[in-house]
Amino acid sequence: MAIPVEYSEPQEKYFQKKFEVENLVVSLSQLHYFHNGTTI
């Protein structure tokens, strides 16, 4: 299914933001895990 040109830009921004948010969640959970590991 082809994406119309006018929609491709915002959609790319959306996926970029989604990617950043997922990376943030992953790094936060890793940090949390690391912190829990060191406090035991």
mmCIF file of the N, C-alpha and C atoms, coordinates in Angstrom:
data_MODEL
# 
_entry.id   MODEL 
# 
loop_
_atom_site.group_PDB 
_atom_site.id 
_atom_site.type_symbol 
_atom_site.label_atom_id 
_atom_site.label_alt_id 
_atom_site.label_comp_id 
_atom_site.label_asym_id 
_atom_site.label_entity_id 
_atom_site.label_seq_id 
_atom_site.pdbx_PDB_ins_code 
_atom_site.Cartn_x 
_atom_site.Cartn_y 
_atom_site.Cartn_z 
_atom_site.occupancy 
_atom_site.B_iso_or_equiv 
_atom_site.pdbx_formal_charge 
_atom_site.auth_seq_id 
_atom_site.auth_comp_id 
_atom_site.auth_asym_id 
_atom_site.auth_atom_id 
_atom_site.pdbx_PDB_model_num 
ATOM 1   N N  . MET A 1 1  ? 0.853  -1.200 0.000  1.00 0.00 ? 1  MET A N  1 
ATOM 2   C CA . MET A 1 1  ? 0.000  0.000  0.000  1.00 0.00 ? 1  MET A CA 1 
ATOM 3   C C  . MET A 1 1  ? 0.885  1.244  0.000  1.00 0.00 ? 1  MET A C  1 
ATOM 4   N N  . ALA A 1 2  ? 0.723  2.055  -1.004 1.00 0.00 ? 2  ALA A N  1 
ATOM 5   C CA . ALA A 1 2  ? 1.579  3.232  -1.149 1.00 0.00 ? 2  ALA A CA 1 
ATOM 6   C C  . ALA A 1 2  ? 1.121  4.353  -0.213 1.00 0.00 ? 2  ALA A C  1 
ATOM 7   N N  . ILE A 1 3  ? 2.092  5.023  0.386  1.00 0.00 ? 3  ILE A N  1 
ATOM 8   C CA . ILE A 1 3  ? 1.793  6.152  1.258  1.00 0.00 ? 3  ILE A CA 1 
ATOM 9   C C  . ILE A 1 3  ? 1.860  7.426  0.423  1.00 0.00 ? 3  ILE A C  1 
ATOM 10  N N  . PRO A 1 4  ? 0.797  8.240  0.450  1.00 0.00 ? 4  PRO A N  1 
ATOM 11  C CA . PRO A 1 4  ? 0.830  9.520  -0.264 1.00 0.00 ? 4  PRO A CA 1 
ATOM 12  C C  . PRO A 1 4  ? 1.984  10.389 0.243  1.00 0.00 ? 4  PRO A C  1 
ATOM 13  N N  . VAL A 1 5  ? 2.537  11.190 -0.651 1.00 0.00 ? 5  VAL A N  1 
ATOM 14  C CA . VAL A 1 5  ? 3.721  11.987 -0.328 1.00 0.00 ? 5  VAL A CA 1 
ATOM 15  C C  . VAL A 1 5  ? 3.496  12.885 0.885  1.00 0.00 ? 5  VAL A C  1 
ATOM 16  N N  . GLU A 1 6  ? 2.310  13.471 0.991  1.00 0.00 ? 6  GLU A N  1 
ATOM 17  C CA . GLU A 1 6  ? 2.054  14.411 2.079  1.00 0.00 ? 6  GLU A CA 1 
ATOM 18  C C  . GLU A 1 6  ? 2.013  13.726 3.445  1.00 0.00 ? 6  GLU A C  1 
ATOM 19  N N  . TYR A 1 7  ? 1.840  12.407 3.446  1.00 0.00 ? 7  TYR A N  1 
ATOM 20  C CA . TYR A 1 7  ? 1.809  11.688 4.714  1.00 0.00 ? 7  TYR A CA 1 
ATOM 21  C C  . TYR A 1 7  ? 3.162  11.087 5.094  1.00 0.00 ? 7  TYR A C  1 
ATOM 22  N N  . SER A 1 8  ? 4.065  10.990 4.149  1.00 0.00 ? 8  SER A N  1 
ATOM 23  C CA . SER A 1 8  ? 5.325  10.293 4.428  1.00 0.00 ? 8  SER A CA 1 
ATOM 24  C C  . SER A 1 8  ? 6.187  11.039 5.446  1.00 0.00 ? 8  SER A C  1 
ATOM 25  N N  . GLU A 1 9  ? 6.163  12.364 5.421  1.00 0.00 ? 9  GLU A N  1 
ATOM 26  C CA . GLU A 1 9  ? 7.008  13.143 6.333  1.00 0.00 ? 9  GLU A CA 1 
ATOM 27  C C  . GLU A 1 9  ? 6.571  13.006 7.795  1.00 0.00 ? 9  GLU A C  1 
ATOM 28  N N  . PRO A 1 10 ? 5.303  13.276 8.122  1.00 0.00 ? 10 PRO A N  1 
ATOM 29  C CA . PRO A 1 10 ? 4.871  13.107 9.513  1.00 0.00 ? 10 PRO A CA 1 
ATOM 30  C C  . PRO A 1 10 ? 5.024  11.665 9.996  1.00 0.00 ? 10 PRO A C  1 
ATOM 31  N N  . GLN A 1 11 ? 4.782  10.714 9.115  1.00 0.00 ? 11 GLN A N  1 
ATOM 32  C CA . GLN A 1 11 ? 4.886  9.315  9.501  1.00 0.00 ? 11 GLN A CA 1 
ATOM 33  C C  . GLN A 1 11 ? 6.326  8.957  9.846  1.00 0.00 ? 11 GLN A C  1 
ATOM 34  N N  . GLU A 1 12 ? 7.251  9.517  9.077  1.00 0.00 ? 12 GLU A N  1 
ATOM 35  C CA . GLU A 1 12 ? 8.661  9.286  9.360  1.00 0.00 ? 12 GLU A CA 1 
ATOM 36  C C  . GLU A 1 12 ? 9.034  9.889  10.713 1.00 0.00 ? 12 GLU A C  1 
ATOM 37  N N  . LYS A 1 13 ? 8.508  11.086 10.989 1.00 0.00 ? 13 LYS A N  1 
ATOM 38  C CA . LYS A 1 13 ? 8.737  11.730 12.285 1.00 0.00 ? 13 LYS A CA 1 
ATOM 39  C C  . LYS A 1 13 ? 8.162  10.864 13.408 1.00 0.00 ? 13 LYS A C  1 
ATOM 40  N N  . TYR A 1 14 ? 6.980  10.310 13.164 1.00 0.00 ? 14 TYR A N  1 
ATOM 41  C CA . TYR A 1 14 ? 6.331  9.467  14.162 1.00 0.00 ? 14 TYR A CA 1 
ATOM 42  C C  . TYR A 1 14 ? 7.170  8.232  14.474 1.00 0.00 ? 14 TYR A C  1 
ATOM 43  N N  . PHE A 1 15 ? 7.673  7.576  13.419 1.00 0.00 ? 15 PHE A N  1 
ATOM 44  C CA . PHE A 1 15 ? 8.476  6.381  13.639 1.00 0.00 ? 15 PHE A CA 1 
ATOM 45  C C  . PHE A 1 15 ? 9.802  6.724  14.318 1.00 0.00 ? 15 PHE A C  1 
ATOM 46  N N  . GLN A 1 16 ? 10.359 7.871  13.969 1.00 0.00 ? 16 GLN A N  1 
ATOM 47  C CA . GLN A 1 16 ? 11.594 8.337  14.604 1.00 0.00 ? 16 GLN A CA 1 
ATOM 48  C C  . GLN A 1 16 ? 11.361 8.525  16.102 1.00 0.00 ? 16 GLN A C  1 
ATOM 49  N N  . LYS A 1 17 ? 10.243 9.195  16.434 1.00 0.00 ? 17 LYS A N  1 
ATOM 50  C CA . LYS A 1 17 ? 9.922  9.444  17.833 1.00 0.00 ? 17 LYS A CA 1 
ATOM 51  C C  . LYS A 1 17 ? 9.643  8.141  18.570 1.00 0.00 ? 17 LYS A C  1 
ATOM 52  N N  . LYS A 1 18 ? 8.929  7.246  17.900 1.00 0.00 ? 18 LYS A N  1 
ATOM 53  C CA . LYS A 1 18 ? 8.615  5.944  18.489 1.00 0.00 ? 18 LYS A CA 1 
ATOM 54  C C  . LYS A 1 18 ? 9.907  5.180  18.792 1.00 0.00 ? 18 LYS A C  1 
ATOM 55  N N  . PHE A 1 19 ? 10.851 5.248  17.848 1.00 0.00 ? 19 PHE A N  1 
ATOM 56  C CA . PHE A 1 19 ? 12.143 4.593  18.013 1.00 0.00 ? 19 PHE A CA 1 
ATOM 57  C C  . PHE A 1 19 ? 12.894 5.177  19.217 1.00 0.00 ? 19 PHE A C  1 
ATOM 58  N N  . GLU A 1 20 ? 12.885 6.510  19.334 1.00 0.00 ? 20 GLU A N  1 
ATOM 59  C CA . GLU A 1 20 ? 13.561 7.178  20.436 1.00 0.00 ? 20 GLU A CA 1 
ATOM 60  C C  . GLU A 1 20 ? 12.940 6.795  21.772 1.00 0.00 ? 20 GLU A C  1 
ATOM 61  N N  . VAL A 1 21 ? 11.605 6.761  21.805 1.00 0.00 ? 21 VAL A N  1 
ATOM 62  C CA . VAL A 1 21 ? 10.896 6.408  23.032 1.00 0.00 ? 21 VAL A CA 1 
ATOM 63  C C  . VAL A 1 21 ? 11.213 4.970  23.440 1.00 0.00 ? 21 VAL A C  1 
ATOM 64  N N  . GLU A 1 22 ? 11.210 4.054  22.460 1.00 0.00 ? 22 GLU A N  1 
ATOM 65  C CA . GLU A 1 22 ? 11.528 2.656  22.761 1.00 0.00 ? 22 GLU A CA 1 
ATOM 66  C C  . GLU A 1 22 ? 12.952 2.523  23.291 1.00 0.00 ? 22 GLU A C  1 
ATOM 67  N N  . ASN A 1 23 ? 13.893 3.263  22.694 1.00 0.00 ? 23 ASN A N  1 
ATOM 68  C CA . ASN A 1 23 ? 15.274 3.246  23.186 1.00 0.00 ? 23 ASN A CA 1 
ATOM 69  C C  . ASN A 1 23 ? 15.365 3.769  24.611 1.00 0.00 ? 23 ASN A C  1 
ATOM 70  N N  . LEU A 1 24 ? 14.594 4.817  24.891 1.00 0.00 ? 24 LEU A N  1 
ATOM 71  C CA . LEU A 1 24 ? 14.580 5.395  26.228 1.00 0.00 ? 24 LEU A CA 1 
ATOM 72  C C  . LEU A 1 24 ? 14.051 4.383  27.238 1.00 0.00 ? 24 LEU A C  1 
ATOM 73  N N  . VAL A 1 25 ? 12.971 3.713  26.889 1.00 0.00 ? 25 VAL A N  1 
ATOM 74  C CA . VAL A 1 25 ? 12.382 2.695  27.762 1.00 0.00 ? 25 VAL A CA 1 
ATOM 75  C C  . VAL A 1 25 ? 13.380 1.565  28.026 1.00 0.00 ? 25 VAL A C  1 
ATOM 76  N N  . VAL A 1 26 ? 14.053 1.122  26.956 1.00 0.00 ? 26 VAL A N  1 
ATOM 77  C CA . VAL A 1 26 ? 15.040 0.048  27.100 1.00 0.00 ? 26 VAL A CA 1 
ATOM 78  C C  . VAL A 1 26 ? 16.183 0.484  28.012 1.00 0.00 ? 26 VAL A C  1 
ATOM 79  N N  . SER A 1 27 ? 16.713 1.663  27.810 1.00 0.00 ? 27 SER A N  1 
ATOM 80  C CA . SER A 1 27 ? 17.837 2.111  28.628 1.00 0.00 ? 27 SER A CA 1 
ATOM 81  C C  . SER A 1 27 ? 17.406 2.350  30.072 1.00 0.00 ? 27 SER A C  1 
ATOM 82  N N  . LEU A 1 28 ? 16.177 2.831  30.273 1.00 0.00 ? 28 LEU A N  1 
ATOM 83  C CA . LEU A 1 28 ? 15.676 3.003  31.634 1.00 0.00 ? 28 LEU A CA 1 
ATOM 84  C C  . LEU A 1 28 ? 15.524 1.670  32.344 1.00 0.00 ? 28 LEU A C  1 
ATOM 85  N N  . SER A 1 29 ? 14.983 0.680  31.645 1.00 0.00 ? 29 SER A N  1 
ATOM 86  C CA . SER A 1 29 ? 14.801 -0.634 32.271 1.00 0.00 ? 29 SER A CA 1 
ATOM 87  C C  . SER A 1 29 ? 16.151 -1.305 32.543 1.00 0.00 ? 29 SER A C  1 
ATOM 88  N N  . GLN A 1 30 ? 17.119 -1.101 31.648 1.00 0.00 ? 30 GLN A N  1 
ATOM 89  C CA . GLN A 1 30 ? 18.456 -1.645 31.878 1.00 0.00 ? 30 GLN A CA 1 
ATOM 90  C C  . GLN A 1 30 ? 19.101 -0.967 33.087 1.00 0.00 ? 30 GLN A C  1 
ATOM 91  N N  . LEU A 1 31 ? 18.913 0.333  33.187 1.00 0.00 ? 31 LEU A N  1 
ATOM 92  C CA . LEU A 1 31 ? 19.460 1.094  34.308 1.00 0.00 ? 31 LEU A CA 1 
ATOM 93  C C  . LEU A 1 31 ? 18.829 0.618  35.610 1.00 0.00 ? 31 LEU A C  1 
ATOM 94  N N  . HIS A 1 32 ? 17.515 0.410  35.579 1.00 0.00 ? 32 HIS A N  1 
ATOM 95  C CA . HIS A 1 32 ? 16.767 -0.066 36.737 1.00 0.00 ? 32 HIS A CA 1 
ATOM 96  C C  . HIS A 1 32 ? 17.266 -1.453 37.153 1.00 0.00 ? 32 HIS A C  1 
ATOM 97  N N  . TYR A 1 33 ? 17.463 -2.306 36.172 1.00 0.00 ? 33 TYR A N  1 
ATOM 98  C CA . TYR A 1 33 ? 17.951 -3.665 36.434 1.00 0.00 ? 33 TYR A CA 1 
ATOM 99  C C  . TYR A 1 33 ? 19.362 -3.617 37.035 1.00 0.00 ? 33 TYR A C  1 
ATOM 100 N N  . PHE A 1 34 ? 20.195 -2.781 36.457 1.00 0.00 ? 34 PHE A N  1 
ATOM 101 C CA . PHE A 1 34 ? 21.572 -2.639 36.937 1.00 0.00 ? 34 PHE A CA 1 
ATOM 102 C C  . PHE A 1 34 ? 21.580 -2.122 38.375 1.00 0.00 ? 34 PHE A C  1 
ATOM 103 N N  . HIS A 1 35 ? 20.745 -1.136 38.646 1.00 0.00 ? 35 HIS A N  1 
ATOM 104 C CA . HIS A 1 35 ? 20.644 -0.548 39.982 1.00 0.00 ? 35 HIS A CA 1 
ATOM 105 C C  . HIS A 1 35 ? 20.173 -1.605 40.990 1.00 0.00 ? 35 HIS A C  1 
ATOM 106 N N  . ASN A 1 36 ? 19.149 -2.366 40.605 1.00 0.00 ? 36 ASN A N  1 
ATOM 107 C CA . ASN A 1 36 ? 18.656 -3.434 41.479 1.00 0.00 ? 36 ASN A CA 1 
ATOM 108 C C  . ASN A 1 36 ? 19.728 -4.486 41.718 1.00 0.00 ? 36 ASN A C  1 
ATOM 109 N N  . GLY A 1 37 ? 20.502 -4.776 40.668 1.00 0.00 ? 37 GLY A N  1 
ATOM 110 C CA . GLY A 1 37 ? 21.558 -5.778 40.790 1.00 0.00 ? 37 GLY A CA 1 
ATOM 111 C C  . GLY A 1 37 ? 22.635 -5.347 41.776 1.00 0.00 ? 37 GLY A C  1 
ATOM 112 N N  . THR A 1 38 ? 22.939 -4.049 41.798 1.00 0.00 ? 38 THR A N  1 
ATOM 113 C CA . THR A 1 38 ? 24.020 -3.576 42.660 1.00 0.00 ? 38 THR A CA 1 
ATOM 114 C C  . THR A 1 38 ? 23.566 -3.389 44.099 1.00 0.00 ? 38 THR A C  1 
ATOM 115 N N  . THR A 1 39 ? 22.265 -3.192 44.327 1.00 0.00 ? 39 THR A N  1 
ATOM 116 C CA . THR A 1 39 ? 21.799 -2.945 45.694 1.00 0.00 ? 39 THR A CA 1 
ATOM 117 C C  . THR A 1 39 ? 21.553 -4.239 46.455 1.00 0.00 ? 39 THR A C  1 
ATOM 118 N N  . ILE A 1 40 ? 21.530 -5.377 45.768 1.00 0.00 ? 40 ILE A N  1 
ATOM 119 C CA . ILE A 1 40 ? 21.296 -6.659 46.447 1.00 0.00 ? 40 ILE A CA 1 
ATOM 120 C C  . ILE A 1 40 ? 22.557 -7.045 47.235 1.00 0.00 ? 40 ILE A C  1 
# 
